[in-house]
């Protein structure tokens, strides 16, 4: 009975088009933001920030970018790891080669270069789709992996291919401690999530969804496939590129091309499948699931094995994690293709009518 909108009247078109039209949703979101910005920095320890929350936020941003392309526009991509790598190394070169380059501008520059690469590899989407497009974007992954390993300029002539950054600051405020890094990531993710939410609710978002649902019908009613598809690739690649730069600068600090291999692309794809295609909230659900599941299983399985008198080694735990991932992906594709976000939406609809049958 707490989740009812009785008495909540909309007196203007603007009020009716709010991102969160129900008062209870606005209260919950504001409460979560207050907890994230104020409560977590005060209560969380260093391990929670470094190992869970910071990677969760950055991977949520990358999944959000991929969801724009795959979930909202229906263009399959297996090159997200490549776009993250382009963003990371472009930001690194801008940051180290230009004296006095602000960190924020370097991260955004990484997104711009990732946009250029994403649009180039998005051109095949004008003629092919489905599995063929997935293979075309997979070529981006292999090409970027090769370029970052073989072209020494990208790594500032590092003999090992490993690069690092230090002394990070934003507007004169250092971004060094786990709390500072967490707050910076949270602010970035909040801004991008708001931008994406407004994009998909606007005209360009409707064009993307029309292309996803039926591209021929969309073209018939006047939507330009070239514009719709390439803008989806551009926006998606920009967000993924910024996430890749943040993953390198904020989370890793020191990295090599292997940090953005094909496994990263598959992880991001799994996030939006499990979390929910075509859903901003689903990107966060999927990232939380992918980040938390290995940590939970790493702690739970050895303890369970010790209780049963059957010790489980680390290698076995890692294999079980992969098996669980595969089983869950198959489960969601069969039972609920829209993922955890759809289950959350169904639960909210039931709450709105409870205790009456639905």
Beta strands, then each sheet from edge to edge (+ up, - down):
strand 1: 163-164
strand 2: 169-170
strand 3: 173-174
strand 4: 254-255
sheet 1: 1+ 4-
sheet 2: 2+ 3-
end
